[in-house]
Amino acid sequence: MVLPVVEGIPVAVGAKLSDNLMNMRSAQVPAAARPLVAERLSDRLASRLNEQIDLGALQPGDRLPTEAQLSATHGVSRSVVREAVHQLKSRGLLRSRQGSGVFVVVPSRHQPLAFDPTVLTSIDAVAQVIELRRVLEGEIAALAAERITRIQAAGLRRAMLAIEAAQAAGGDGVAEDLAFHRAIGQATGNPQFTRLLSFLEQYLREAVRFIKAYEAQRADFMAQVHAEHRAIVDAIAARDAGAARAAALEHLRRGESRLRESTGATNKRSANPAQATRRPTPSRKRVL
């Protein structure tokens, strides 16, 4: 039997996503040699070229191979190459010189924070962002407990209740859930935390919807999530930094567990949370 190939590695149909990803990682095929055979080829080629720049295979001042050469090397059309190069130009990594070609730019000392655009293409990748969020939000909750005002504490409790109210009204509670976590960041008094959490939201919004679609089918999960939120709010309002940190870490740890369990329960209909959430969901909804 011939197995389908992803990233140049044979994968088993029906096997666990994590198993196939592990096989792909263990093969350790050099980035420049892997054929591109997945969706959004321009994003993937841009990521590959970005990787070569980061690793030093392409140095500042180096001339990028021609469009035809990149097309032949990576097995993609020239239009894909043009789009990938355009992406890297927009990030300030490449620059065109009229009559000379495209060159790698000397990196700026001040670069905007950005994640690889393929970060949402697998459950494992989304789980990595959740792990990053867990590290941040544990300390954010602890600082909030030390600095929160009475007005902010009341607002945080209202934000928590807004999630439950949205779900009781048949909504998904996603916007309210994200607003709840932002409110914790605001309670630290440090606006950089709020900005960072808002940045991470774009990589987590669809994953949150996916988790909540699953939670809607599990009354025990719904009760568990509400209890986790209450534990965070109570600890912060009590100005107990240690308890707030522990409650926030436990909430996000369980959120990651629910993400992985939900993908298994749906027989991994899609490795992409954004695609999975387009499927019909029950009318009663959810919470991370």
ABEGO torsion letter per residue (X at the ends): XBBBBBGGBBBBBGBBAAAAAAAAAAAGBBAAABBBABBGAAAAAAAAAAAAAAAGABBBGBBBBBAAAAAAAAGBBAAAAAAAAAAAAAAGABBBBBGAEBBBBBBBABBBBBBBAAAAABAAAAAAAAAAAAAAAAAAAAAAAAABBAAAAAAAAAAAAAAAAAAAAGBAGAAAAAAAAAAAAAAAGBAAAAAAAAAAAAAAAAAAAAAAAAAAABAAAAAAAAAAAAAAAAAAAAGBAAAAAAAAAAAAAAAAAAAAAAAAAAGGABABAAAAAABBBBABBBBX
